[in-house]
Amino acid sequence: MRRLTVWMVTIMMGLTCQGQVSTDSVSAAFPSVPTTAMRYDAMFLDAICQREKGNSDACFDLLNHCIEIDSTRAEAYYFLTQYYSALKDKEKAFSYALKATQLEPGNATFLETLGNAYIQQREYAKAAETLEKLYELNRDREDVLGVLVQLYEQLEDYDHAIQTLARLEMMEGKTERLSLAKSQLFTQKGDKKAAISEIEQLADQYPNDLNYRCLYATTLYQNGQQKKALALYQDILREEPTNRNALMAMLGYYNEQKDSANMDCTIERILLNKETTLQDRVALMRQVISDSEQHGGDSTRVLQLFHQMLRQPEAEADMAIFCATYMNLKKMPQDSIVPILERALQLAPDHAAARLQLVSYAWQAEDRDRVIALCRDARQYNPDEMAFYYYQGIAYYQKEQLDDALNAFQNGISVITADSDPAIVSDFYAVMGDIMHQKGMEQEAYAAYDSCLVWKDDNIGCLNNYAYYLSEKGKQLEKAEQMSYRTIKAEPKNATYLDTYAWILFMQKRYDEAKIYIDQTLQCDSDSSAVMLEHAGDIYYHTGNAAEAVALWQKALERSSEKSEIKDDRKKVLIRKIKLKKYLKE
């Protein structure tokens, strides 16, 4: 009923426009059976409505019914082409695109679809023929001409390609892009004279532009007139000694001639030319390095060029980094690389990569003051770079400047974002927790450890310290044991982690289990710390080995005297345990 209404309204509107609506005429206009065209129109309209609603299956079925009703109408074939393309049925999609175009050869949309289908099937000649028909319908389509040029070039039909470029030139005017393309096609065609003439006309059109003159020289060179081209390059360089294109062309010529002396001279001219881009310098230095490596790897010439560039007032920080990278690859001493990195910072104080490398060198040299100074400056130029806060905090921590260390870490946390590296953020909180614990900020330390594990729940160092500090206070021993157990599963031969786990078991009064793990601790660390030895003594005492316990306490006291590992108050307790030959908690 709904479809019937559609075509009825359509005809009614047509008759109304003609002023012929009457009872008799309406009756005559609505036969008992709709015409084929009416049925097709109603079905097609329904298909398009389903398409707009996103009901692809329904639309597909309705379009196929349209074809069954009337196979001489193009629209259904066109839309079915899109569906068959989506279904990867290339053969069906192509046949329907062809059918639609055959039925309506003057439809630009159908022609374009068919042209693209021919291209996909690599039938370039038919694609060109189809797109030429499309262009005849709309002569403003520059994009169609562009595709035609590529098709003719693929077919090696250079005459038609050149003619098509001429049509584009009529629309756009003479440009470097089009002239160069025409010249290249003339060259491919074998018409060197025309190839040269095309670029000569362009150069004559812009007589004051040396780049076009250089392009003309290059065209001469490529088409066998080397002597004339070289003379023109030299004229350009006399007029403008820093002309990049002419210098690069001459470098290519000297390379072809194996003229190393002139090559070296030209390389220097290009590298030290203030007009040369960083990209060109990097590309050229890569070639210099490659040539050097192929001839024995002598770095003398390479470093000479790097140093010459870095002495220039307009030197680039990235070139200094490139130099430092090369020196690293050549395994040169760090003290020779440091001045290069410092030069990079002079040129660009906010160059984070250069400063991080200097921090790394200072760290390896255990120069904590240098690390702190570099990071302090970095926080001015790179306030969002977390690594600098981290290194500065650790350096302060190792110098036992806990307040400064904590300040550095807290400032670093302020720049954390959702995109921050979880491992680094986790370590931030882990070290903060250690510092806070040493400062007696117990609850703050636990909060920091919890934050650490939120960012990285397998931070083994944090799990160990958190567990141990809880056990020292006799708090949350079950939680402490679970955390500590993860550390010995991850590193079963780590004496520190084994000692922590043994001690937590001891605090839980699981003495026999504790002895198993403290024995492993002593086996894995032949130079056990005073704390480990005292723990072992305590555990042995509670498993009925009092004599061995006293011996272990004695070793702990001796080790503490050597390395000052136990605080004085704990040391007094240890002495009393040895004297009384019994375990004392305090």
Summary of the structure (lengths in Angstrom):
residues: 586
radius of gyration: 41.6
end to end distance: 97.0
largest distance: 129.5
contacts: 1799
relative contact order: 0.02
helix: 77%
strand: 0%
